[in-house]
Amino acid sequence: MYQSSMIKHIVKYDDSKANDENTKSLFNMLMKMFDKKNNDIIQKKLSYQ
């Protein structure tokens, strides 16, 4: 399972270096999508048990 912190580590993304607000917001949107997708997957797995 990928959490946003792991993905940030993998892509070596540093918030302090992203001075472009568009870049920041795009990345944050991606992180939310990853987290939401993982949460949906986890919920489905739990409901099958």
LUMDREN-627149 format. One record per residue: z, x, y of N, C-alpha, C, O in turn; residue in one letter; residue number from 1. Coordinates in steps of 0.02 Angstrom, whole numbers, padded with zeros to 5 digits, m for minus. Atoms other than C-alpha are relative to their C-alpha. Example, Ala and Ser with C-alpha at 12.3 -4.5 7.8 and 13.67 -1.06 7.14 Angstrom:
BEGIN
+--------+--------+--------+--------+--------+--------+--------+--------+--------+--------+--------+--------+------+-----+
!    n_w !    n_u !    n_v !   ca_w !   ca_u !   ca_v !    c_w !    c_u !    c_v !    o_w !    o_u !    o_v ! rest !  nr !
+--------+--------+--------+--------+--------+--------+--------+--------+--------+--------+--------+--------+------+-----+
!  00000 !  00045 ! m00059 !  00390 !  00615 ! m00225 !  00000 !  00045 !  00060 !  00033 !  00097 !  00059 !    a !   1 !
! m00003 ! m00042 ! m00059 !  00357 !  00684 ! m00053 !  00037 ! m00039 !  00055 !  00045 ! m00014 !  00110 !    s !   2 !
+--------+--------+--------+--------+--------+--------+--------+--------+--------+--------+--------+--------+------+-----+
//
This chain:
BEGIN
+--------+--------+--------+--------+--------+--------+--------+--------+--------+--------+--------+--------+------+-----+
!    n_w !    n_u !    n_v !   ca_w !   ca_u !   ca_v !    c_w !    c_u !    c_v !    o_w !    o_u !    o_v ! rest !  nr !
+--------+--------+--------+--------+--------+--------+--------+--------+--------+--------+--------+--------+------+-----+
!  00000 !  00042 ! m00060 !  00000 !  00000 !  00000 !  00000 !  00044 !  00063 !  00041 !  00089 !  00070 !    m !   1 !
!  00003 ! m00037 ! m00063 ! m00049 !  00067 !  00169 !  00039 ! m00038 !  00055 !  00024 ! m00096 !  00068 !    y !   2 !
! m00033 !  00027 ! m00060 !  00070 !  00035 !  00314 ! m00029 !  00036 !  00060 ! m00057 !  00090 !  00054 !    q !   3 !
!  00032 ! m00028 ! m00060 !  00017 !  00068 !  00492 !  00024 !  00072 !  00014 ! m00015 !  00113 !  00037 !    s !   4 !
! m00025 ! m00068 ! m00012 !  00129 !  00222 !  00503 ! m00036 !  00051 ! m00045 ! m00049 !  00107 ! m00024 !    s !   5 !
!  00036 ! m00044 !  00045 !  00042 !  00296 !  00351 ! m00071 !  00012 !  00025 ! m00097 !  00068 !  00024 !    m !   6 !
!  00068 ! m00006 ! m00024 ! m00129 !  00260 !  00424 ! m00002 !  00045 !  00062 ! m00047 !  00086 !  00069 !    i !   7 !
! m00003 ! m00043 ! m00059 ! m00078 !  00340 !  00589 !  00005 !  00073 ! m00022 ! m00026 !  00117 !  00008 !    k !   8 !
! m00007 ! m00068 !  00025 ! m00028 !  00494 !  00490 ! m00066 !  00025 ! m00029 ! m00087 !  00081 ! m00017 !    h !   9 !
!  00063 ! m00020 !  00032 ! m00191 !  00495 !  00391 ! m00053 !  00018 !  00052 ! m00087 !  00069 !  00045 !    i !  10 !
!  00052 ! m00013 ! m00050 ! m00303 !  00484 !  00544 !  00025 !  00045 !  00056 ! m00011 !  00060 !  00103 !    v !  11 !
! m00030 ! m00045 ! m00049 ! m00184 !  00597 !  00643 ! m00008 ! m00028 !  00071 ! m00030 !  00007 !  00117 !    k !  12 !
!  00005 !  00034 ! m00065 ! m00179 !  00473 !  00787 !  00064 !  00010 !  00038 !  00119 !  00000 !  00011 !    y !  13 !
! m00060 ! m00012 ! m00041 ! m00062 !  00516 !  00929 ! m00003 ! m00046 !  00061 ! m00048 ! m00040 !  00103 !    d !  14 !
! m00001 !  00048 ! m00055 ! m00015 !  00376 !  01050 !  00000 !  00035 !  00068 ! m00032 !  00012 !  00115 !    d !  15 !
! m00007 ! m00033 ! m00065 !  00027 !  00500 !  01188 ! m00066 !  00029 !  00023 ! m00076 !  00039 !  00083 !    s !  16 !
!  00064 ! m00030 ! m00020 ! m00148 !  00573 !  01184 ! m00053 ! m00053 !  00016 ! m00105 ! m00038 !  00044 !    k !  17 !
!  00048 !  00053 ! m00013 ! m00235 !  00405 !  01195 !  00011 ! m00027 !  00070 !  00047 ! m00076 !  00080 !    a !  18 !
! m00008 !  00023 ! m00069 ! m00246 !  00387 !  01383 ! m00046 ! m00058 !  00016 ! m00038 ! m00092 !  00067 !    n !  19 !
!  00046 !  00055 ! m00010 ! m00388 !  00262 !  01365 !  00030 ! m00064 ! m00028 !  00042 ! m00069 ! m00088 !    d !  20 !
! m00034 !  00062 !  00021 ! m00311 !  00088 !  01359 ! m00041 ! m00037 ! m00052 ! m00013 ! m00068 ! m00097 !    e !  21 !
!  00042 !  00034 !  00049 ! m00461 !  00020 !  01263 !  00009 !  00031 ! m00069 !  00012 ! m00005 ! m00119 !    n !  22 !
! m00010 ! m00034 !  00064 ! m00437 !  00151 !  01128 !  00067 ! m00021 ! m00030 !  00072 ! m00034 ! m00090 !    t !  23 !
! m00066 !  00020 !  00024 ! m00252 !  00109 !  01117 !  00000 ! m00070 ! m00028 !  00025 ! m00082 ! m00083 !    k !  24 !
! m00003 !  00070 !  00021 ! m00277 ! m00078 !  01106 ! m00042 ! m00011 ! m00063 ! m00023 ! m00050 ! m00106 !    s !  25 !
!  00042 !  00006 !  00059 ! m00417 ! m00060 !  00979 !  00037 !  00025 ! m00061 !  00037 ! m00006 ! m00114 !    l !  26 !
! m00037 ! m00028 !  00057 ! m00310 !  00051 !  00869 !  00058 ! m00045 ! m00020 !  00070 ! m00055 ! m00080 !    f !  27 !
! m00056 !  00045 !  00015 ! m00160 ! m00065 !  00884 ! m00024 ! m00063 ! m00036 !  00009 ! m00088 ! m00080 !    n !  28 !
!  00028 !  00059 !  00033 ! m00271 ! m00212 !  00836 ! m00015 !  00016 ! m00073 ! m00001 ! m00024 ! m00118 !    m !  29 !
!  00014 ! m00021 !  00069 ! m00329 ! m00116 !  00682 !  00064 !  00004 ! m00041 !  00066 ! m00017 ! m00099 !    l !  30 !
! m00064 ! m00007 !  00035 ! m00148 ! m00077 !  00636 !  00027 ! m00068 ! m00020 !  00052 ! m00078 ! m00075 !    m !  31 !
! m00024 !  00068 !  00014 ! m00101 ! m00261 !  00648 ! m00040 ! m00031 ! m00057 ! m00012 ! m00065 ! m00099 !    k !  32 !
!  00042 !  00027 !  00053 ! m00249 ! m00307 !  00538 !  00020 !  00030 ! m00067 !  00025 ! m00007 ! m00117 !    m !  33 !
! m00020 ! m00032 !  00062 ! m00198 ! m00180 !  00406 !  00067 ! m00028 ! m00024 !  00074 ! m00045 ! m00083 !    f !  34 !
! m00066 !  00025 !  00019 ! m00016 ! m00238 !  00409 ! m00004 ! m00072 ! m00024 !  00028 ! m00090 ! m00073 !    d !  35 !
!  00006 !  00070 !  00019 ! m00066 ! m00421 !  00401 ! m00032 ! m00006 ! m00069 ! m00010 ! m00045 ! m00111 !    k !  36 !
!  00034 !  00002 !  00064 ! m00184 ! m00390 !  00256 !  00048 !  00020 ! m00056 !  00050 ! m00012 ! m00108 !    k !  37 !
! m00048 ! m00022 !  00050 ! m00050 ! m00295 !  00161 !  00053 ! m00052 ! m00013 !  00072 ! m00064 ! m00070 !    n !  38 !
! m00051 !  00052 !  00008 !  00078 ! m00431 !  00194 ! m00028 ! m00058 ! m00040 !  00007 ! m00086 ! m00082 !    n !  39 !
!  00032 !  00055 !  00038 ! m00044 ! m00562 !  00129 ! m00004 !  00018 ! m00074 !  00009 ! m00023 ! m00117 !    d !  40 !
!  00006 ! m00023 !  00070 ! m00074 ! m00459 ! m00028 !  00068 ! m00001 ! m00034 !  00074 ! m00024 ! m00091 !    i !  41 !
! m00068 ! m00002 !  00029 !  00113 ! m00434 ! m00056 !  00023 ! m00071 ! m00013 !  00052 ! m00085 ! m00066 !    i !  42 !
! m00021 !  00069 !  00010 !  00146 ! m00620 ! m00032 ! m00034 ! m00031 ! m00061 ! m00002 ! m00066 ! m00100 !    q !  43 !
!  00037 !  00027 !  00057 !  00011 ! m00664 ! m00159 !  00029 !  00028 ! m00065 !  00039 ! m00009 ! m00113 !    k !  44 !
! m00028 ! m00030 !  00060 !  00082 ! m00541 ! m00285 !  00067 ! m00030 ! m00017 !  00082 ! m00044 ! m00075 !    k !  45 !
! m00067 !  00029 !  00012 !  00257 ! m00611 ! m00263 ! m00006 ! m00071 ! m00026 !  00033 ! m00092 ! m00068 !    l !  46 !
!  00006 !  00070 !  00020 !  00196 ! m00789 ! m00284 ! m00025 ! m00005 ! m00072 ! m00014 ! m00057 ! m00104 !    s !  47 !
!  00024 !  00003 !  00070 !  00114 ! m00745 ! m00451 !  00056 !  00015 ! m00049 !  00051 ! m00004 ! m00108 !    y !  48 !
! m00053 ! m00020 !  00047 !  00275 ! m00677 ! m00525 !  00044 ! m00059 ! m00019 !  00091 ! m00050 ! m00058 !    q !  49 !
+--------+--------+--------+--------+--------+--------+--------+--------+--------+--------+--------+--------+------+-----+
//
